[in-house]
Amino acid sequence: MTAQEIIGKYIKFFEKRGHKRIPNSPLVLQNDPTTLFTSSGMQPLVPYFLGEKHPQGKRLVNVQNCFRAADIDEVGDDKHTTFFRMLGNWSLGDYFKKEQLPWYWEFLTKVIGLPKEKLYITVFEGFSNTPKDIESEKIWTEILENEGLDSKKKIFSYGADKNWWSRSGVPDDMPEGEPGGPDSEVFYFFENVKHDPKFGTQCHPNCQCGRFLEIGNSVFMEYQKTKNGFKPLPNKNVDFGGGAERLLAAVENKNDIFETRLFSPVIDSIEKITAKNYKKNKKAMQVIADHIIAAVFITDAGVTPSNKEQGYVLRRLLRRAIRYGKQLEASETFTAWIASSVIENYSDTDSQLMDRKKIIIGLFTEEEEKFNQAIREGLKISEKIFLTRTPIVPEEYSKIMQIPNKKEFFRNIFRKSDFKETANFLSGFGVSLTKADIGNATISGNQAFDLYQSFGFPIEMVTELAQEKRLFVDIEDFKRELKRHQKVSRKGAGKKFAGGLADHSGKTIMGHTATHLLHQALRDVLGNSVYQTGSNITSERIRFDFAYDKKLTDDEIEKVEKIINKKIEENLPVHFEIMTLDKAKEIGAIGLFDEKYEDKVKVYFIGPSTHSAASGQPHTQAYSVEFCGGPHVNFTGLLKRFKIIKQENIGHGQRRVYATIKDV
Ligand code: SER
């Protein structure tokens, strides 16, 4: 069975149960300021979990291309990838646990034929005031006992760190307004893998030894974070997600997903170009394969390497892959070769990659040449910097490297006032270091920043190089330095790179409504050939990209602002209607829209809603009519005042404007 066949069977299974297939959203979401990339199938559906009506109804299914920047460091453990395809089915206030859990079990055991003995279940054991998920446990007990399995040996309970899902993680990290809920996961057991006691005496589904692989997560989205805790969402929703790559690994019974037939052509091409063996160079080859696949899809989404946001992540992926390529003595500009094999490999499902092949290969080659040049010079300088430091002795350093959750440790280690705490923490792992040992082995933020600024070495690369020399890098200090130099808000950048959230404030929603006014006003002033190509909204500002190849004059900017401020003063109502795609087109709805699969669409109106398409002539009294998932404010008057603060040429015949709104 191929990954493609698994995807087909899954979609069909849920379509048969009344689900409508919705499109794979772009990897870089328009109108979503909260993350840099689509990292879960549910992400484009957030407004519907919060109570908006979905045009396709209450049962949805799809396969979504996802990218998780937060997993970059995990790649290399046989099971993590940053890019993956997530199978997803959703109930928006329709069915709940007693349908979802048996359906998924049926899909796994009957449709794709996984042996039931190899499947294990986890459920939520409760946290603070949120109770244990007794219902899921009961449903699973029944399912397993009916199959003649001993449920006591098969069902495991975990706390919020494992069995709670929200886009920002555990309940404490969720911002106000964020939806989330307990979840129940299914794991596949690889009996050929031996438990490694390094990960604990007892093996269990969430053990990191590699015997268990999570293959699906049913989230019961029923809560919304409030100031003091949680309140119920308007509906009890189901949000299921499962990686197609992992399901394939289970179907093929391969505990290393890079050995499945989906990845093996890419690994083969890496083996060929490096003349090295995969088994002996697993981590490097997994990183190269994963990062080039992700970089191909990110480039396909219109991102180019840069030092900001999505462009920075793309640069980081490419440069990390190149560095691992160097370890394997790959020839210069090898990324183009691997990218060709990736594009070919994925062209069955993503045929557009073939059309964009030249552009993708061109960008990779350019970035690789730039980086090769910088690397040669930068490595010499970094060596000099490293020589000024004193490495930690090998035995102590290797103990540190085995500390679980090292990241947290490295974050705290430089908090000088807390050294006692650091020392206690370290002694818990049998490590004894003085404050001076740590200080002498540390690359300062300033030194790391020099390598970043002069040679484009991402901080992760500096850290890896330092680790090879048994040194530390003061990452927090680097971040402060970066902030000083680039005026990049730590909040925005740090959180986004971690795949977390910006905010869900009312101001962001106002900004979203403002982009609709801006879109229409730009067309009024510059002509109807103008159309939106992207946007990004935060509570501080609106960023809006559109197809237009000239600089806007001061006069044009003033006209656009005037129109929008007039529409704000008129305090127009904002509302949506769900209609057929044909009707939306007839009444002249504009906006970014993917026509695949959708027959009903959601259209937002700003202004009176009466509309008709009599004699083929679109007619509506609304000022703006646009395809959109929402959310929006109810009246434009809330926006108070709109102002364009900056414009830029972003290439390929596109311009970008930044604007602000002033609320009450
Ligand atoms: N949102 C959940 C996840 O990403 C399930 O779809 O795991």
Residues whose N, C-alpha, C, O or C-beta is under 5 A from the ligand:
A	BS01	LIG	S40 M42 N217 V219 D239 F240 G241
